[in-house]
Amino acid sequence: MSMWEGARENSESKEFAGIVKRYKKMLSDEQMGFFDVSDFEHIVDHYIDKNQLTNALQACEIAISQHPYSLIVKIKKAQVLIGQLKTDKALHLLRMLVEIESTNPEVLLMLGNCYSLQGDEQNAYDCYRKAERFSFDDRDDLLYNIGAGYVQSTDYIKASYFLEKAYQENPKNDSVLYDLAFCYDKLGEDDKSIRIYNEYLDLDPFAESAWYNLGIIYTRLEQYDKALEAYDYALAIDENYASALFNKANTLSTIERYSEALIYYFDYLRFDKNSSDARVYIAECYFQLEDYSKSYQYYKQAIQLDSGNADGWYGAGVVLMVEENLTESLVFLKKAIKLDDSCADFWSAFGKVNAALDNYEEALIAFRRSVEIEESNPDFWIALADFFFHYDQVDLAIQTLFRAEKAVPDNALLLYKLTGYLAENNNVQLAKNYLRKALSMNFQMHTELFLDFPGLKSKRWITTMLDKFQ
């Protein structure tokens, strides 16, 4: 901005301030004074900016009394009525205005907004399309306003339609870029979202929220290095960006960098001291680091902060199970299931503890329940089969994995496990068939077979087949 532009802007702001002051004095003196249309526009905008909509509406009424044929002041009144959510009155006024100004994009836009607030999406969309057709000046702003409205109503398909058009009009409009990238993100169009966010960051490299959103997308794509880099940029701009701290910790935990993750989880607690969920994640990191004492400590803290945190009860129960404190573990796992009986992990852990305590019926119910909840997860089928095998019910273990093969097709681990059970049951020919299929699918995983069934290492038919596939 040049010196002359700055001086002119300052002069104009003083002039507008004088107009508002004169208007307020008129009201306090209860003496009517005359203002031209542009003066009233500024007065109304002054009250809108301060969210004093009752005062803005009063100014509109006075303006209309002085300028009864002015479309501008009537449009302002409609704007204020919409702001007050007086949609019936706004709709009545806008319908009259559109009869006079049928090609006025501002009127059509407001009419569309009004219909949208009333839930009449078809009429709203029709008005927006007409507004688009008749817009020439500041076309990208009008298209952006329509798109932003659809973003707020979470209709990302329509939002992206108008935002894409706004982008075509002005690819340097940073508001358009940000919202368009956000829409693509919500629609799962990750490549487009990344491209637009990067264009936005070329214009505003210090937009921490854009870096943060990029981090979320890269995490979803399992591009963890890029996700961490994006979160680092967000935190370099704002070191107190709590959500970025939390997400960076989650990403580090996902890639098993648990010690680093703990640093960021603890940093996050500065902003959310009473976060039960954060303590659960901290406890999980300590569990993975095999520091079971601290893991149990933070699970207990999570429960104390929120007794309804099912993950906290479950995690504490698992720690107790690992430490072979089985009776107490059952108490915690029962509580987790009571809070959320739809989690397969809870039931599976409950089954394992009951099996270890030789509570056959309770364990069987729990294992079967885990499979019912998450039929597509091979781990729960294997846990049920192993349970039967532990009780020398090999036929039931084999039948379980036959069912599992149908529920989870083409899973090498299931096939190796089934090979072992069949071999233990002296069904060598069928075991060979399943081993051949498993080796074709994933040769490297054959070591799992010997972990579960070490005696099979010496079987000639197995070593022959391994040599052949290798």
C-alpha positions in Angstrom: 0.0 0.0 0.0 1.4 3.4 -1.0 1.6 6.4 1.4 -1.3 8.1 -0.5 -3.5 4.9 -0.3 -2.9 4.7 3.4 -3.7 8.3 3.9 -6.9 8.0 1.9 -8.0 4.9 3.8 -7.4 6.6 7.1 -9.4 9.6 5.9 -12.3 7.4 4.8 -12.4 5.6 8.2 -12.6 8.9 10.0 -15.4 10.0 7.7 -17.4 6.8 8.3 -16.8 7.1 12.1 -18.2 10.6 11.9 -21.3 9.3 10.1 -21.9 6.6 12.7 -21.4 9.2 15.5 -23.9 11.6 13.8 -26.4 8.7 13.4 -26.2 7.7 17.1 -26.6 11.4 18.2 -29.7 11.6 16.0 -31.2 8.6 17.9 -30.2 9.9 21.3 -31.7 13.3 20.5 -34.8 11.7 19.0 -34.6 14.1 16.1 -34.7 12.7 12.6 -31.7 13.6 10.3 -31.1 12.8 6.7 -28.4 10.3 5.5 -27.8 9.2 1.9 -27.9 5.6 0.9 -24.1 5.0 1.1 -24.2 6.5 4.6 -26.8 4.0 5.7 -24.9 1.1 4.1 -21.9 2.0 6.3 -24.1 2.4 9.4 -25.7 -1.0 8.9 -22.3 -2.7 8.2 -21.0 -1.1 11.4 -23.7 -2.8 13.5 -23.4 -6.1 11.6 -19.6 -6.1 12.2 -20.4 -5.7 15.9 -23.1 -8.4 15.7 -25.7 -5.8 16.9 -28.3 -7.0 14.5 -31.3 -5.3 16.3 -29.6 -2.0 15.8 -28.7 -2.9 12.2 -32.4 -3.7 11.5 -33.5 -0.4 13.1 -31.0 1.4 10.8 -32.5 -0.5 7.8 -36.0 0.6 8.7 -35.0 4.2 9.0 -33.1 4.0 5.7 -36.1 2.6 3.9 -38.3 5.3 5.3 -35.9 7.9 3.8 -35.2 6.0 0.6 -38.2 3.8 -0.1 -37.2 3.0 -3.6 -33.6 2.0 -2.8 -32.8 -1.6 -3.6 -29.5 -1.4 -1.7 -31.1 -0.7 1.7 -33.7 -3.5 1.1 -30.9 -5.9 0.3 -29.2 -4.9 3.5 -32.4 -5.5 5.4 -32.7 -9.0 4.0 -29.1 -9.6 5.0 -29.8 -8.6 8.6 -33.0 -10.7 8.7 -31.1 -13.8 7.5 -28.5 -13.0 10.2 -31.3 -13.0 12.8 -32.7 -16.3 11.3 -35.9 -14.6 10.5 -36.1 -16.6 7.3 -39.8 -16.1 6.6 -39.5 -12.3 6.6 -36.3 -12.4 4.7 -37.8 -14.8 2.1 -40.8 -12.5 1.6 -38.6 -9.5 1.0 -36.2 -11.3 -1.2 -38.9 -12.7 -3.4 -40.2 -9.2 -4.0 -36.6 -8.1 -4.8 -36.0 -10.9 -7.2 -39.1 -9.9 -9.2 -37.5 -6.5 -9.7 -33.8 -7.7 -10.0 -34.1 -11.2 -11.4 -30.5 -11.2 -12.6 -28.9 -9.6 -9.5 -26.4 -12.3 -8.2 -26.3 -10.8 -4.7 -30.1 -11.1 -4.3 -30.1 -14.6 -5.8 -27.3 -15.7 -3.5 -29.2 -14.4 -0.4 -32.4 -16.0 -1.6 -30.5 -19.3 -1.9 -29.1 -18.9 1.6 -32.5 -18.3 2.9 -33.9 -21.5 1.2 -30.9 -23.4 2.5 -31.6 -22.3 6.1 -35.2 -23.5 5.7 -34.0 -26.9 4.5 -35.2 -26.3 0.9 -32.0 -27.5 -0.8 -33.4 -27.8 -4.3 -34.6 -24.2 -4.4 -31.4 -23.1 -2.8 -29.3 -24.9 -5.4 -31.4 -23.5 -8.2 -30.9 -19.9 -6.9 -27.2 -20.5 -6.6 -26.9 -21.7 -10.2 -28.8 -18.6 -11.3 -26.5 -16.4 -9.2 -23.5 -18.1 -10.9 -25.0 -17.6 -14.3 -25.5 -13.8 -13.8 -22.3 -13.0 -11.9 -19.6 -11.1 -13.7 -17.8 -8.9 -11.2 -16.1 -10.6 -8.2 -17.3 -13.9 -9.6 -14.8 -16.0 -7.6 -16.0 -14.4 -4.3 -19.7 -15.2 -5.1 -18.8 -18.8 -6.1 -16.7 -19.1 -3.0 -19.5 -17.9 -0.7 -21.8 -20.5 -2.2 -19.2 -23.2 -1.8 -18.4 -22.1 1.8 -22.1 -22.4 2.7 -22.1 -26.0 1.5 -19.0 -26.7 3.5 -20.8 -25.5 6.6 -23.7 -27.8 5.8 -21.2 -30.7 5.2 -22.4 -31.2 1.6 -18.9 -31.5 0.2 -19.9 -32.7 -3.2 -21.8 -29.5 -4.0 -19.2 -27.4 -2.1 -16.4 -28.8 -4.3 -18.5 -28.1 -7.4 -18.7 -24.3 -6.7 -15.3 -24.1 -5.2 -13.7 -25.6 -8.3 -15.4 -23.0 -10.4 -14.2 -20.3 -8.0 -10.7 -21.8 -8.3 -10.9 -21.6 -12.1 -11.8 -17.9 -11.8 -9.0 -17.1 -9.4 -6.4 -19.8 -8.6 -4.8 -17.4 -6.2 -7.8 -16.9 -3.9 -6.4 -18.4 -0.7 -9.8 -18.9 0.9 -11.0 -20.9 -2.1 -7.8 -23.0 -2.0 -8.1 -23.8 1.7 -11.8 -24.8 1.5 -11.4 -26.7 -1.7 -8.5 -28.8 -0.2 -10.6 -29.4 2.9 -13.5 -30.7 0.7 -11.2 -33.0 -1.3 -9.9 -34.3 2.0 -13.5 -35.0 3.3 -14.4 -36.7 0.0 -11.3 -39.0 0.2 -9.6 -37.4 -2.9 -6.3 -37.3 -1.2 -4.1 -36.5 -4.2 -6.2 -33.5 -5.1 -6.3 -32.3 -1.6 -2.5 -32.5 -1.2 -2.0 -30.6 -4.5 -4.4 -27.8 -3.5 -3.0 -27.5 0.1 0.4 -27.1 -1.4 -0.8 -24.4 -3.7 -2.4 -22.7 -0.7 0.9 -23.0 1.3 2.8 -21.4 -1.6 0.6 -18.4 -1.0 0.7 -18.6 2.8 3.5 -20.9 4.1 2.8 -19.9 7.7 -0.7 -21.4 7.7 -0.3 -23.9 10.5 -3.8 -25.4 10.1 -3.0 -26.3 6.4 0.2 -28.0 7.5 -1.8 -29.8 10.2 -4.4 -31.0 7.7 -1.7 -32.2 5.3 -0.3 -34.2 8.2 -3.7 -35.9 8.7 -3.9 -36.8 5.0 -0.3 -38.2 4.9 -1.0 -40.2 8.0 -4.1 -41.7 6.4 -2.0 -42.6 3.3 0.6 -44.2 5.7 3.2 -41.8 4.4 4.4 -41.3 7.9 7.7 -39.4 7.3 5.7 -36.7 5.3 3.1 -36.6 8.0 5.7 -36.0 10.7 7.3 -33.3 8.5 3.9 -31.6 8.1 3.2 -31.7 11.8 6.7 -30.3 12.5 6.0 -27.3 10.2 2.7 -26.7 12.1 4.5 -26.8 15.4 7.4 -24.6 14.2 4.8 -21.9 13.4 2.8 -22.5 16.6 4.6 -24.5 19.3 1.4 -24.6 21.3 -0.7 -26.2 18.6 -2.1 -28.9 20.8 -3.8 -31.0 18.1 -0.6 -31.1 16.1 1.3 -32.3 19.2 -1.3 -35.1 19.8 -1.3 -36.2 16.2 2.4 -36.2 15.9 2.5 -38.4 19.1 -0.1 -40.8 17.5 2.0 -41.0 14.3 5.2 -41.8 16.2 3.4 -44.5 18.1 2.0 -46.0 14.9 5.5 -46.4 13.5 6.6 -47.9 16.9 8.8 -44.9 18.0 7.2 -45.1 21.4 9.8 -43.2 23.4 9.5 -40.2 21.1 5.8 -40.5 21.1 5.8 -40.2 24.9 7.6 -36.8 24.7 4.8 -35.4 22.6 1.9 -37.0 24.6 3.3 -35.4 27.8 3.7 -32.1 26.0 0.1 -32.3 24.9 -1.0 -32.8 28.6 0.1 -29.2 29.2 -3.0 -28.1 27.3 -5.4 -30.9 28.3 -4.4 -31.9 31.8 -7.4 -34.0 32.4 -7.3 -35.9 29.2 -8.2 -39.6 29.9 -7.6 -40.6 26.3 -4.1 -39.2 26.2 -3.2 -41.2 29.3 -4.5 -44.3 27.6 -2.1 -43.7 24.7 0.7 -43.0 27.1 0.0 -46.3 28.9 0.0 -48.1 25.5 3.4 -46.7 24.7 4.8 -47.9 28.1 3.2 -51.3 27.5 5.0 -51.6 24.1 8.2 -50.6 25.9 7.5 -53.4 28.4 7.4 -51.0 31.3 4.3 -52.6 32.7 4.4 -50.7 36.0 4.1 -47.3 34.3 1.7 -48.7 31.8 -0.7 -49.8 34.6 -0.1 -46.5 36.4 -1.4 -44.4 33.4 -4.3 -46.8 32.7 -5.4 -46.3 36.3 -5.1 -42.5 35.9 -7.2 -42.7 32.8 -9.9 -44.6 34.7 -9.8 -42.2 37.7 -10.3 -39.3 35.3 -13.1 -41.0 33.4 -14.6 -44.1 34.9 -16.4 -44.6 31.6 -13.2 -45.0 29.6 -13.5 -48.6 28.4 -10.1 -48.6 26.8 -8.6 -47.7 30.2 -10.2 -50.7 31.9 -9.2 -53.0 29.1 -5.6 -51.8 29.0 -5.2 -52.2 32.8 -6.7 -55.7 32.5 -4.3 -56.7 29.7 -1.3 -55.5 31.8 -2.5 -57.6 34.7 -3.0 -60.5 32.4 0.6 -60.2 31.1 1.8 -60.1 34.7 -0.3 -63.2 35.4 -2.5 -61.4 37.9 -5.4 -63.2 36.3 -8.1 -62.9 38.9 -7.8 -59.1 39.1 -7.4 -58.9 35.4 -10.9 -60.5 35.0 -12.4 -57.6 37.1 -11.0 -55.0 34.8 -11.9 -56.8 31.6 -15.5 -57.4 32.8 -15.8 -53.7 33.5 -14.5 -52.9 30.0 -17.1 -55.2 28.4 -19.9 -53.8 30.6 -19.0 -50.3 29.2 -18.6 -51.6 25.6 -19.8 -55.1 24.7 -19.2 -54.6 21.0 -15.4 -54.6 21.1 -14.0 -57.9 19.9 -10.6 -57.2 21.5 -12.3 -57.0 24.9 -14.0 -60.3 24.5 -10.9 -62.0 23.2 -8.7 -60.9 26.1 -11.5 -62.0 28.5 -11.5 -65.4 26.8 -7.7 -65.7 27.2 -7.8 -64.9 30.9 -10.7 -67.3 31.5 -8.9 -70.0 29.5 -5.8 -69.5 31.7 -8.0 -69.9 34.8 -9.5 -73.0 33.2 -13.0 -71.5 33.1 -13.9 -73.4 30.0 -17.5 -72.2 29.4 -16.8 -68.6 30.1 -13.7 -68.7 27.8 -15.7 -70.4 25.0 -18.5 -67.8 25.1 -16.0 -65.0 25.0 -13.9 -66.3 22.1 -17.1 -67.0 20.1 -18.4 -63.6 20.8 -15.2 -62.0 19.5 -15.6 -63.9 16.2 -19.2 -62.9 15.9 -18.3 -59.2 16.3 -15.3 -59.2 14.0 -15.7 -62.1 11.6 -13.1 -60.7 9.2 -10.3 -60.6 11.7 -8.1 -63.8 11.5 -6.7 -63.3 15.0 -10.0 -64.0 16.7 -10.6 -67.2 14.7 -7.0 -68.3 15.6 -7.6 -67.6 19.3 -10.8 -69.7 19.2 -9.0 -72.5 17.4 -6.0 -72.4 19.8 -8.5 -72.6 22.6 -9.9 -75.9 21.3 -6.5 -77.2 20.5 -5.4 -76.5 24.1 -8.2 -78.7 25.3 -7.2 -81.5 22.9 -10.2 -80.8 20.8 -8.3 -80.9 17.5 -11.3 -81.6 15.3 -13.1 -78.5 16.7 -9.9 -76.5 16.1 -9.8 -77.7 12.4 -13.5 -77.0 11.9 -13.1 -73.5 13.3 -10.4 -72.7 10.8 -12.3 -74.2 7.9 -15.0 -71.7 8.8 -12.4 -69.0 9.2 -11.1 -69.7 5.7 -14.5 -68.8 4.2 -14.8 -65.7 6.4 -11.2 -64.5 5.7 -10.1 -65.9 2.3 -6.5 -65.9 1.2 -5.0 -65.4 4.6 -1.6 -67.1 4.8 -1.4 -67.2 8.6 -4.7 -69.1 8.8 -3.5 -71.6 6.3 -0.2 -72.2 8.1 -2.1 -72.7 11.3 -4.6 -75.1 9.6 -1.6 -77.0 8.2 -0.3 -77.5 11.7 -3.6 -78.7 13.1 -4.1 -81.1 10.2 -0.6 -82.5 10.6 -1.1 -83.0 14.3 -4.3 -84.8 13.5 -2.4 -87.1 11.0 -4.3 -85.8 8.0 -1.1 -85.4 6.0 -2.5 -85.2 2.5 -4.9 -82.3 3.4 -2.1 -80.7 5.4 0.1 -80.8 2.3 -2.6 -79.1 0.2 -2.9 -76.3 2.7 0.9 -75.9 3.1 1.3 -75.6 -0.6 -1.4 -72.9 -0.8 0.1 -71.0 2.1 3.7 -71.1 0.7 2.4 -69.9 -2.7 0.7 -67.0 -0.9 3.5 -66.0 1.5 6.6 -68.1 1.7 8.3 -65.9 4.3 5.6 -66.5 6.9 6.3 -70.2 7.0 8.4 -69.6 10.2 5.1 -69.1 12.0 4.3 -72.7 11.4 7.4 -73.9 13.4 6.8 -71.4 16.2 3.4 -73.1 16.9 4.4 -76.6 15.9 8.2 -77.0 16.4 7.9 -80.8 15.9 7.0 -80.3 12.3 10.6 -79.1 11.4 11.7 -82.7 11.2 8.9 -83.8 8.9 10.5 -84.8 5.6 7.4 -83.9 3.5 7.5 -80.3 4.9 11.2 -79.8 4.4 10.9 -81.1 0.8 8.1 -78.7 0.0 10.0 -75.8 1.6 13.0 -76.6 -0.6 10.9 -76.7 -3.6 9.2 -73.3 -3.0 12.4 -71.7 -1.9 
